[in-house]
Amino acid sequence: MKNIFVHLLLLSTVIFSVQVYAEVANSSCKEVKFQKADEAWSGHYYLHGVMEVGSELLLQPDGKFKWMLAVGALDQYAEGTWWKTVTVLV
């Protein structure tokens, strides 16, 4: 009897998990189009006044960005796309 409950519990867990993952797979982010009005924000931005730390952000007029950070032995780099919402740059 106990063995049947274990199997039913396992089966119900699998069925529930499949449904949850199927819903996640169907969700997607909306694509945001770059607008020419956002070009006013493009340019080079540098970090100043912080000892032993270097950082640079390049916002290109076509909506692409490049970013770097160097702190001691740690170097990080990222690139991608950017856009402006009502209140922030994303």
N, CA, C and O atoms as a GROMACS GRO file, in nm:
protein
  360
    1MET      N    1   0.083  -0.119   0.000
    1MET     CA    2   0.000   0.000   0.000
    1MET      C    3   0.087   0.125   0.000
    1MET      O    4   0.063   0.220  -0.074
    2LYS      N    5   0.190   0.122   0.087
    2LYS     CA    6   0.280   0.237   0.096
    2LYS      C    7   0.353   0.258  -0.036
    2LYS      O    8   0.378   0.372  -0.076
    3ASN      N    9   0.388   0.151  -0.104
    3ASN     CA   10   0.458   0.158  -0.230
    3ASN      C   11   0.374   0.227  -0.338
    3ASN      O   12   0.428   0.299  -0.421
    4ILE      N   13   0.244   0.206  -0.337
    4ILE     CA   14   0.154   0.270  -0.433
    4ILE      C   15   0.151   0.421  -0.412
    4ILE      O   16   0.153   0.496  -0.509
    5PHE      N   17   0.147   0.465  -0.287
    5PHE     CA   18   0.146   0.608  -0.258
    5PHE      C   19   0.276   0.676  -0.304
    5PHE      O   20   0.274   0.789  -0.353
    6VAL      N   21   0.386   0.607  -0.287
    6VAL     CA   22   0.515   0.662  -0.331
    6VAL      C   23   0.514   0.680  -0.483
    6VAL      O   24   0.559   0.783  -0.533
    7HIS      N   25   0.463   0.581  -0.555
    7HIS     CA   26   0.458   0.590  -0.701
    7HIS      C   27   0.362   0.701  -0.746
    7HIS      O   28   0.392   0.774  -0.840
    8LEU      N   29   0.248   0.712  -0.680
    8LEU     CA   30   0.153   0.818  -0.715
    8LEU      C   31   0.211   0.957  -0.686
    8LEU      O   32   0.191   1.050  -0.764
    9LEU      N   33   0.281   0.970  -0.576
    9LEU     CA   34   0.344   1.097  -0.542
    9LEU      C   35   0.451   1.133  -0.645
    9LEU      O   36   0.460   1.248  -0.688
   10LEU      N   37   0.531   1.036  -0.684
   10LEU     CA   38   0.635   1.059  -0.784
   10LEU      C   39   0.574   1.097  -0.918
   10LEU      O   40   0.621   1.190  -0.983
   11LEU      N   41   0.470   1.027  -0.959
   11LEU     CA   42   0.403   1.056  -1.085
   11LEU      C   43   0.341   1.195  -1.085
   11LEU      O   44   0.354   1.268  -1.183
   12SER      N   45   0.274   1.232  -0.977
   12SER     CA   46   0.212   1.365  -0.970
   12SER      C   47   0.318   1.475  -0.970
   12SER      O   48   0.296   1.582  -1.027
   13THR      N   49   0.433   1.450  -0.908
   13THR     CA   50   0.541   1.548  -0.909
   13THR      C   51   0.595   1.569  -1.049
   13THR      O   52   0.619   1.682  -1.090
   14VAL      N   53   0.613   1.462  -1.124
   14VAL     CA   54   0.663   1.471  -1.261
   14VAL      C   55   0.563   1.546  -1.349
   14VAL      O   56   0.602   1.634  -1.426
   15ILE      N   57   0.436   1.513  -1.338
   15ILE     CA   58   0.333   1.580  -1.419
   15ILE      C   59   0.328   1.729  -1.388
   15ILE      O   60   0.319   1.811  -1.479
   16PHE      N   61   0.334   1.765  -1.261
   16PHE     CA   62   0.331   1.906  -1.223
   16PHE      C   63   0.454   1.979  -1.275
   16PHE      O   64   0.444   2.091  -1.324
   17SER      N   65   0.571   1.916  -1.264
   17SER     CA   66   0.696   1.979  -1.308
   17SER      C   67   0.695   2.002  -1.458
   17SER      O   68   0.740   2.108  -1.504
   18VAL      N   69   0.646   1.908  -1.535
   18VAL     CA   70   0.641   1.923  -1.680
   18VAL      C   71   0.554   2.041  -1.718
   18VAL      O   72   0.589   2.118  -1.807
   19GLN      N   73   0.441   2.058  -1.651
   19GLN     CA   74   0.352   2.170  -1.681
   19GLN      C   75   0.419   2.302  -1.649
   19GLN      O   76   0.407   2.397  -1.726
   20VAL      N   77   0.489   2.311  -1.538
   20VAL     CA   78   0.557   2.435  -1.499
   20VAL      C   79   0.664   2.470  -1.601
   20VAL      O   80   0.672   2.585  -1.644
   21TYR      N   81   0.747   2.374  -1.641
   21TYR     CA   82   0.853   2.401  -1.737
   21TYR      C   83   0.797   2.433  -1.875
   21TYR      O   84   0.857   2.512  -1.948
   22ALA      N   85   0.685   2.376  -1.912
   22ALA     CA   86   0.624   2.407  -2.041
   22ALA      C   87   0.578   2.551  -2.045
   22ALA      O   88   0.590   2.617  -2.148
   23GLU      N   89   0.524   2.602  -1.934
   23GLU     CA   90   0.481   2.742  -1.929
   23GLU      C   91   0.599   2.837  -1.934
   23GLU      O   92   0.590   2.943  -1.996
   24VAL      N   93   0.710   2.801  -1.871
   24VAL     CA   94   0.830   2.885  -1.874
   24VAL      C   95   0.886   2.892  -2.015
   24VAL      O   96   0.931   2.998  -2.058
   25ALA      N   97   0.885   2.782  -2.087
   25ALA     CA   98   0.941   2.778  -2.222
   25ALA      C   99   0.863   2.867  -2.318
   25ALA      O  100   0.919   2.918  -2.414
   26ASN      N  101   0.734   2.887  -2.294
   26ASN     CA  102   0.652   2.968  -2.382
   26ASN      C  103   0.666   3.117  -2.355
   26ASN      O  104   0.629   3.198  -2.440
   27SER      N  105   0.718   3.154  -2.239
   27SER     CA  106   0.731   3.296  -2.208
   27SER      C  107   0.855   3.351  -2.277
   27SER      O  108   0.956   3.281  -2.291
   28SER      N  109   0.847   3.474  -2.320
   28SER     CA  110   0.963   3.537  -2.384
   28SER      C  111   0.959   3.687  -2.356
   28SER      O  112   0.853   3.745  -2.332
   29CYS      N  113   1.075   3.747  -2.360
   29CYS     CA  114   1.085   3.891  -2.339
   29CYS      C  115   1.047   3.963  -2.467
   29CYS      O  116   1.076   3.915  -2.577
   30LYS      N  117   0.985   4.076  -2.452
   30LYS     CA  118   0.953   4.156  -2.569
   30LYS      C  119   1.079   4.225  -2.618
   30LYS      O  120   1.158   4.276  -2.539
   31GLU      N  121   1.097   4.226  -2.749
   31GLU     CA  122   1.213   4.292  -2.807
   31GLU      C  123   1.189   4.442  -2.808
   31GLU      O  124   1.084   4.490  -2.850
   32VAL      N  125   1.287   4.516  -2.760
   32VAL     CA  126   1.278   4.661  -2.757
   32VAL      C  127   1.359   4.717  -2.872
   32VAL      O  128   1.477   4.683  -2.887
   33LYS      N  129   1.300   4.799  -2.953
   33LYS     CA  130   1.368   4.858  -3.067
   33LYS      C  131   1.445   4.982  -3.023
   33LYS      O  132   1.396   5.062  -2.943
   34PHE      N  133   1.566   4.997  -3.077
   34PHE     CA  134   1.646   5.115  -3.048
   34PHE      C  135   1.588   5.233  -3.124
   34PHE      O  136   1.555   5.222  -3.242
   35GLN      N  137   1.576   5.346  -3.056
   35GLN     CA  138   1.521   5.466  -3.119
   35GLN      C  139   1.630   5.569  -3.138
   35GLN      O  140   1.719   5.583  -3.054
   36LYS      N  141   1.623   5.642  -3.247
   36LYS     CA  142   1.725   5.742  -3.278
   36LYS      C  143   1.735   5.849  -3.171
   36LYS      O  144   1.842   5.907  -3.153
   37ALA      N  145   1.628   5.876  -3.099
   37ALA     CA  146   1.631   5.978  -2.993
   37ALA      C  147   1.726   5.938  -2.881
   37ALA      O  148   1.773   6.023  -2.806
   38ASP      N  149   1.753   5.808  -2.868
   38ASP     CA  150   1.843   5.760  -2.763
   38ASP      C  151   1.989   5.790  -2.793
   38ASP      O  152   2.074   5.775  -2.705
   39GLU      N  153   2.022   5.831  -2.916
   39GLU     CA  154   2.160   5.858  -2.955
   39GLU      C  155   2.223   5.968  -2.869
   39GLU      O  156   2.345   5.974  -2.860
   40ALA      N  157   2.144   6.053  -2.808
   40ALA     CA  158   2.198   6.160  -2.724
   40ALA      C  159   2.277   6.103  -2.606
   40ALA      O  160   2.364   6.172  -2.552
   41TRP      N  161   2.248   5.981  -2.565
   41TRP     CA  162   2.317   5.918  -2.453
   41TRP      C  163   2.445   5.847  -2.496
   41TRP      O  164   2.524   5.808  -2.410
   42SER      N  165   2.467   5.829  -2.626
   42SER     CA  166   2.584   5.754  -2.671
   42SER      C  167   2.712   5.831  -2.642
   42SER      O  168   2.713   5.954  -2.637
   43GLY      N  169   2.822   5.755  -2.624
   43GLY     CA  170   2.952   5.815  -2.597
   43GLY      C  171   3.033   5.730  -2.502
   43GLY      O  172   2.992   5.620  -2.465
   44HIS      N  173   3.150   5.782  -2.462
   44HIS     CA  174   3.239   5.714  -2.366
   44HIS      C  175   3.214   5.768  -2.227
   44HIS      O  176   3.204   5.889  -2.207
   45TYR      N  177   3.203   5.679  -2.131
   45TYR     CA  178   3.189   5.716  -1.991
   45TYR      C  179   3.300   5.647  -1.913
   45TYR      O  180   3.324   5.528  -1.930
   46TYR      N  181   3.368   5.723  -1.828
   46TYR     CA  182   3.481   5.672  -1.752
   46TYR      C  183   3.457   5.691  -1.603
   46TYR      O  184   3.390   5.786  -1.562
   47LEU      N  185   3.511   5.601  -1.522
   47LEU     CA  186   3.506   5.613  -1.377
   47LEU      C  187   3.625   5.696  -1.331
   47LEU      O  188   3.739   5.666  -1.367
   48HIS      N  189   3.599   5.800  -1.253
   48HIS     CA  190   3.705   5.887  -1.202
   48HIS      C  191   3.699   5.891  -1.050
   48HIS      O  192   3.592   5.879  -0.991
   49GLY      N  193   3.816   5.909  -0.987
   49GLY     CA  194   3.821   5.934  -0.844
   49GLY      C  195   3.821   5.811  -0.755
   49GLY      O  196   3.804   5.824  -0.634
   50VAL      N  197   3.839   5.693  -0.811
   50VAL     CA  198   3.843   5.572  -0.731
   50VAL      C  199   3.982   5.510  -0.748
   50VAL      O  200   4.022   5.476  -0.860
   51MET      N  201   4.055   5.497  -0.638
   51MET     CA  202   4.192   5.447  -0.646
   51MET      C  203   4.195   5.300  -0.687
   51MET      O  204   4.114   5.219  -0.641
   52GLU      N  205   4.287   5.266  -0.774
   52GLU     CA  206   4.314   5.130  -0.819
   52GLU      C  207   4.194   5.062  -0.885
   52GLU      O  208   4.184   4.940  -0.885
   53VAL      N  209   4.103   5.141  -0.939
   53VAL     CA  210   3.988   5.087  -1.010
   53VAL      C  211   3.975   5.161  -1.142
   53VAL      O  212   3.981   5.284  -1.146
   54GLY      N  213   3.957   5.087  -1.249
   54GLY     CA  214   3.934   5.147  -1.380
   54GLY      C  215   3.807   5.091  -1.440
   54GLY      O  216   3.783   4.970  -1.433
   55SER      N  217   3.727   5.177  -1.497
   55SER     CA  218   3.603   5.131  -1.559
   55SER      C  219   3.569   5.222  -1.676
   55SER      O  220   3.590   5.344  -1.670
   56GLU      N  221   3.516   5.163  -1.781
   56GLU     CA  222   3.478   5.238  -1.900
   56GLU      C  223   3.350   5.180  -1.957
   56GLU      O  224   3.331   5.058  -1.958
   57LEU      N  225   3.263   5.266  -2.003
   57LEU     CA  226   3.139   5.226  -2.068
   57LEU      C  227   3.130   5.299  -2.201
   57LEU      O  228   3.135   5.422  -2.205
   58LEU      N  229   3.115   5.224  -2.309
   58LEU     CA  230   3.098   5.282  -2.441
   58LEU      C  231   2.957   5.252  -2.488
   58LEU      O  232   2.921   5.136  -2.509
   59LEU      N  233   2.876   5.357  -2.503
   59LEU     CA  234   2.741   5.343  -2.558
   59LEU      C  235   2.748   5.390  -2.703
   59LEU      O  236   2.769   5.508  -2.730
   60GLN      N  237   2.730   5.298  -2.795
   60GLN     CA  238   2.739   5.332  -2.937
   60GLN      C  239   2.605   5.382  -2.988
   60GLN      O  240   2.500   5.342  -2.937
   61PRO      N  241   2.607   5.469  -3.088
   61PRO     CA  242   2.482   5.527  -3.140
   61PRO      C  243   2.386   5.424  -3.199
   61PRO      O  244   2.267   5.452  -3.212
   62ASP      N  245   2.436   5.306  -3.236
   62ASP     CA  246   2.348   5.205  -3.296
   62ASP      C  247   2.282   5.114  -3.193
   62ASP      O  248   2.215   5.017  -3.229
   63GLY      N  249   2.299   5.146  -3.061
   63GLY     CA  250   2.233   5.069  -2.957
   63GLY      C  251   2.318   4.958  -2.897
   63GLY      O  252   2.267   4.878  -2.819
   64LYS      N  253   2.445   4.950  -2.932
   64LYS     CA  254   2.533   4.849  -2.875
   64LYS      C  255   2.618   4.912  -2.764
   64LYS      O  256   2.642   5.033  -2.767
   65PHE      N  257   2.663   4.831  -2.667
   65PHE     CA  258   2.750   4.883  -2.563
   65PHE      C  259   2.867   4.788  -2.539
   65PHE      O  260   2.859   4.669  -2.568
   66LYS      N  261   2.976   4.845  -2.486
   66LYS     CA  262   3.091   4.769  -2.438
   66LYS      C  263   3.126   4.826  -2.302
   66LYS      O  264   3.130   4.947  -2.284
   67TRP      N  265   3.152   4.738  -2.206
   67TRP     CA  266   3.181   4.780  -2.069
   67TRP      C  267   3.299   4.700  -2.016
   67TRP      O  268   3.312   4.582  -2.046
   68MET      N  269   3.384   4.765  -1.938
   68MET     CA  270   3.495   4.696  -1.874
   68MET      C  271   3.517   4.751  -1.735
   68MET      O  272   3.490   4.868  -1.708
   69LEU      N  273   3.568   4.664  -1.647
   69LEU     CA  274   3.600   4.700  -1.510
   69LEU      C  275   3.728   4.629  -1.472
   69LEU      O  276   3.742   4.508  -1.495
   70ALA      N  277   3.823   4.702  -1.414
   70ALA     CA  278   3.948   4.643  -1.367
   70ALA      C  279   3.969   4.686  -1.223
   70ALA      O  280   3.981   4.805  -1.194
   71VAL      N  281   3.973   4.588  -1.131
   71VAL     CA  282   3.997   4.614  -0.989
   71VAL      C  283   4.105   4.516  -0.946
   71VAL      O  284   4.079   4.396  -0.933
   72GLY      N  285   4.225   4.565  -0.923
   72GLY     CA  286   4.335   4.477  -0.885
   72GLY      C  287   4.356   4.370  -0.990
   72GLY      O  288   4.380   4.401  -1.107
   73ALA      N  289   4.348   4.243  -0.950
   73ALA     CA  290   4.367   4.132  -1.043
   73ALA      C  291   4.237   4.090  -1.112
   73ALA      O  292   4.238   3.998  -1.194
   74LEU      N  293   4.126   4.155  -1.081
   74LEU     CA  294   3.996   4.120  -1.139
   74LEU      C  295   3.968   4.208  -1.260
   74LEU      O  296   3.968   4.331  -1.249
   75ASP      N  297   3.945   4.147  -1.374
   75ASP     CA  298   3.905   4.218  -1.495
   75ASP      C  299   3.772   4.159  -1.542
   75ASP      O  300   3.757   4.037  -1.553
   76GLN      N  301   3.676   4.247  -1.570
   76GLN     CA  302   3.547   4.202  -1.621
   76GLN      C  303   3.515   4.279  -1.747
   76GLN      O  304   3.557   4.394  -1.763
   77TYR      N  305   3.440   4.215  -1.836
   77TYR     CA  306   3.407   4.275  -1.965
   77TYR      C  307   3.268   4.228  -2.006
   77TYR      O  308   3.231   4.113  -1.982
   78ALA      N  309   3.192   4.316  -2.066
   78ALA     CA  310   3.059   4.279  -2.115
   78ALA      C  311   3.029   4.360  -2.240
   78ALA      O  312   3.079   4.472  -2.257
   79GLU      N  313   2.947   4.305  -2.325
   79GLU     CA  314   2.898   4.378  -2.441
   79GLU      C  315   2.759   4.328  -2.474
   79GLU      O  316   2.722   4.215  -2.444
   80GLY      N  317   2.681   4.415  -2.538
   80GLY     CA  318   2.544   4.379  -2.571
   80GLY      C  319   2.471   4.498  -2.631
   80GLY      O  320   2.531   4.580  -2.700
   81THR      N  321   2.342   4.506  -2.605
   81THR     CA  322   2.261   4.616  -2.657
   81THR      C  323   2.203   4.696  -2.541
   81THR      O  324   2.181   4.644  -2.432
   82TRP      N  325   2.178   4.822  -2.567
   82TRP     CA  326   2.120   4.910  -2.466
   82TRP      C  327   2.005   4.988  -2.529
   82TRP      O  328   1.998   5.004  -2.651
   83TRP      N  329   1.914   5.036  -2.443
   83TRP     CA  330   1.805   5.123  -2.484
   83TRP      C  331   1.764   5.206  -2.366
   83TRP      O  332   1.801   5.177  -2.252
   84LYS      N  333   1.688   5.308  -2.391
   84LYS     CA  334   1.643   5.399  -2.286
   84LYS      C  335   1.494   5.379  -2.264
   84LYS      O  336   1.415   5.382  -2.358
   85THR      N  337   1.457   5.360  -2.137
   85THR     CA  338   1.315   5.359  -2.102
   85THR      C  339   1.280   5.501  -2.059
   85THR      O  340   1.358   5.594  -2.082
   86VAL      N  341   1.167   5.518  -1.998
   86VAL     CA  342   1.124   5.652  -1.956
   86VAL      C  343   1.222   5.712  -1.856
   86VAL      O  344   1.251   5.831  -1.863
   87THR      N  345   1.272   5.631  -1.762
   87THR     CA  346   1.354   5.687  -1.655
   87THR      C  347   1.497   5.634  -1.648
   87THR      O  348   1.580   5.695  -1.581
   88VAL      N  349   1.529   5.523  -1.715
   88VAL     CA  350   1.662   5.463  -1.700
   88VAL      C  351   1.715   5.410  -1.833
   88VAL      O  352   1.640   5.389  -1.928
   89LEU      N  353   1.847   5.390  -1.835
   89LEU     CA  354   1.910   5.318  -1.946
   89LEU      C  355   1.916   5.172  -1.907
   89LEU      O  356   1.952   5.139  -1.794
   90VAL      N  357   1.881   5.084  -1.998
   90VAL     CA  358   1.881   4.940  -1.970
   90VAL      C  359   1.982   4.872  -2.061
   90VAL      O  360   1.999   4.750  -2.054
   0.00000   0.00000   0.00000
